[in-house]
């Protein structure tokens, strides 16, 4: 009986241990099932890496724009092309490209100013020629109204030379005094020039000087 009781006690202990183990096993989550249902989220780049990459792209774009600007200058400025051709395969430095560009712009400014001065001179000459044309037409008309010529009358060529000499003398002062920047300034300068350089005494002195010059040439 004592042996029977000992075996019964041991069987009861084993049964209780098995029940406890099954209960503990049932309470443990099934990690295999959860692993099969797990979905990995997409990788998100850190904010610092995003900023670093954006800055790198912006810097690369800026350098590309600067390089294109220098290449365009080198293609536009003639002196850059000439020097590049003389150097062969050697590339011009950016400092040389900038200096050549500055020199070329200064050259263009000087050429523009020179052309403006030439245009101003030509406009004055046109104005003087128009005045000469009107005066000569009046002389021709007066001559046609009085066709009788005396024996001692000078030729039309001599009269034109006298007229041309007077106009040339007047044009010197006209060219030095008249500005053609605007029509208002031109009008004001013309009247001022007439009042100053077309006085009767001034015109008389000019005509006498031209006549003396032509007389010495004819005789």
Secondary structure, 3 states (H helix, E strand, C coil): CHHHHHHHHHHHHHHHHHHHHHHHHHHCCCHHHHHHHCCCCCCCCCHHHHHHHHHHHHHHHHHHHHHHHHHHHHHHCHHHHHHHHHHCCCCCCHHHHHHHHHHHHHHHHHHHHHHHHHHHHHHHHHHHHHHHHHHHHHHHHHHHHCCCCCCCCCCHHHHHHHHHHHHHHHHHHHHHHCCCCCHHHHHHHHHHHHHHHCCHHHHHHHHHHHHHHHHHHHC
